[in-house]
């Protein structure tokens, strides 16, 4: 099998996507480190209102997400214009969210970290340093539209192996 890295040579960056707890931030940081690129965690850019909703166990609506997604698109565009190659860890659960992130013709590769609800629930329940409660994971799986045009990796692999394949 041809190395995914050979295919990545034309990309300006990566979006590492999937539900909460799938390993987006871990894989994203390792990938950015491997290439010497800029790591961005979408969670760091949520407005306070979104975080408060999630902490209260209330799923975000599309209206809650749209300004956040637009600001992330601006971050990606600015990074690319400045010569940086961004690696963004972002749930990007729906196709429309991914289209918003990539609007403006950004040449960014989407990497989808796929796992079962049970696998990811176990990870989320063991986390202590994240604002999203485990109760919201089901809503993320209900929202998830698996991407048609992404590199897909199973989360049963260690993050280092996923990065090595990229």
N, C-alpha and C positions, 0 to 999 in steps of 0.2 A: 504494500500500500504506500502510495506517495505521501511523504510527510506533509502534514497540514501546514507546517512552517513555509514550505515552498509555495503554497497557495497564498499565504499571508503576506508575501513580499509586497503586494500592491496595496495593502490596506493602510489607512492612516491611523487606525486605532481599533479598539475592541469594545464591545459591550458584552459583559458577562451577565447573563440573565437567568432567572428562575425564581422560584418561590423563596420566601424567607427561610433561612436555615439550610439552603442547598449548598452553601460554600462559595457564594459569589465573591465576597470580600477576600477570602483566603486565596482563591484562585486568581482574582484580579491583582492582588498585591504581588503574588509570586510571579505572575506574567509580566507585570510592569517592571519588576526587578530584573527579570530575565532579559528583557529587551532594553532596559534603561529608559522606559517610558514613564509617563505621568499617571499615577493612580488617582482615581476619583471615586468616592463612595456616594452614591445618590442619596443614601440615608442622611448624610451630613448636610444636605441642601433642602430637606423638607421644611416647610414653614412650621412655626410653633403650633398653629391650629391643627395641622395634619398629625403631628406627633401626639397632641393631646387627644385627638379622636382615637388614634390607634391604641394609646395607653388605656383609654376607657373601653376598649373592645369594640369600637365602632369601625367597620370597614370604610375605607375611603371611596368616595364616589368619583366618577369620571370628572366632574366639575372640580373636585378637590385636587385631582391629579394633573389636570391640563396646565395650569400655570407652572407647576413644578416641572413637568416634562419640557415645557418651553424654555424654562431657565436652564435645564440640563442640556438641551440642544444648543443654547447659546454658549454654555461652558465648553461643549465639545468643539463647536465652530471656532471659538476664540483660541482654544488650545491648538487646533490644527493650523490656524492662521499664524500663530506665533512660532510655529515650527515644532511644537510638542506633539507627541503621539499619545492621545489619551486612552486609558483603559478604565472604563466606567463599569462599576458593579451596580446594577439596577434591575429591579424585578422585571420591568418591561413585559408584563404578563399578557397583554393583548396586542394583536397585530397593529391596531390603531396607535397604541402607545409607542411601539417600535417605529412606526412611520413618522410620528411626531419627533422622536429622538433623532431620526436620520434625515429629517427634512432639510432641504437646502443642498441636496446632492452629496452628503457626506459619504465618503468611501470608508465605511467602518464595518468590520466583520462582527457578526453576532454569534456568541458562543452560548449555547443553552445547556445548563446543568440540570439533568433530568433525574428525578428520584421518585419513589413511591410516597404516598401520603404517610404511611407508617414509618418509613426510613427518616423522613424529614421531621415528622412530629417528634420522634425520639431526640433528634438533634435540638429542635427548638425548646423542648421541655428541659433540656440539660443546660441551656444558656441562662446566664444570670445578668449579662451586661447589655441587653437589648431592650428597646422600648416596646417592641411588638409582642403581645401575649400569644401564647400557643393557641388560644381560642380563635384567633383570626386566620390560622393556617387553612382551615377548610374553605373560607371565603376566597383565599388566594387560589386554591386548586379549582374552585368553581369559576373563577375569573380567567384562569390560564387558558390561553390559546397557543398550543405548541407551534413554534415557528416552522415554516416550510423551508426557509432559506437560511439555515443556521448550522453551525457545527454543533453536533450534539454529543455530550459526554455523560456517561452514567456516574452518579455520585458515589457509587460503591467503590470506585477507584480512588486512591489517595489523591489529594490535590496536586501533589508534586508530579504524579504520573500524568494527570490531565495536562498540566503545564508542559511537561516534557513532550507530549504528543503535539502540542501547539508549536 
